């Protein structure tokens, strides 16, 4: 009976370790998402923050089909760019949305640590 219990405990420990290793290798952007919310009656906002050298920061924004989303990013270093849903859009873009969904906007830094401002508008 002890041998069976030992095997169960060892199996649990190995599986737990494997899960921790997988979590440890995941992109940190997955864990650092912030939801963008507009003040009542507003259709735009600016989010400011700092970003580590060669780091990234992700934001989630809910929007509806047919709306137009404009995004722009600026920084002190000038080494930041955006992607929306995995598509690189440089330092900004305006797009007409094809579906009602949560959109992920990621700020990437390709240089030294810097501060940035992200402007987002939905109309």
C-alpha positions, -999 to +999 in steps of 0.1 A: +000+000+000+029+024+008+044+017-026+012+027-043+010+059-023+046+068-031+039+064-068+009+087-066+028+113-046+058+111-071+034+114-100+017+145-085+051+162-078+063+155-114+031+169-129+031+199-106+067+207-116+059+203-153+030+228-149+052+253-131+078+250-159+052+257-185+039+287-167+075+300-162+082+299-199+050+318-209+053+353-222+051+378-193+027+399-214+000+373-207+002+382-170+005+419-174-026+428-193-047+458-181-082+465-193-087+499-209-119+516-198-132+550-209-146+576-185-184+579-187-194+598-218-158+597-233-147+579-264-109+582-259-083+578-232-045+580-228-027+555-207+009+562-196+034+539-181+070+528-181+084+497-199+116+478-193+143+475-220+131+451-246+099+445-227+063+446-236+030+456-220-005+444-231-039+461-228-073+447-235-101+468-250-137+457-256-152+471-288-181+465-312-183+455-349-184+486-371-166+509-347-134+526-356-104+522-333-075+546-334-043+539-314-010+558-312+020+554-290+048+578-282+079+575-259+109+593-247+132+569-265+112+565-297+119+528-297+083+516-290+058+502-314+024+486-312+007+454-323-030+447-323-039+410-321-004+401-332-003+424-362+025+451-361+010+486-366+041+507-360+034+537-338-002+539-347-032+531-369-069+535-374-089+505-382-126+496-387-135+467-365-149+436-381-163+419-349-175+426-314-147+413-293-119+421-269-089+434-287-053+431-274-030+461-279+006+454-270+033+481-266+067+467-274+100+484-265+130+477-287+155+499-267+164+511-233+138+514-205+115+543-212+081+559-204+054+559-230+019+572-237-008+552-254-037+570-269-068+549-277-101+561-293-132+542-303-159+559-324 
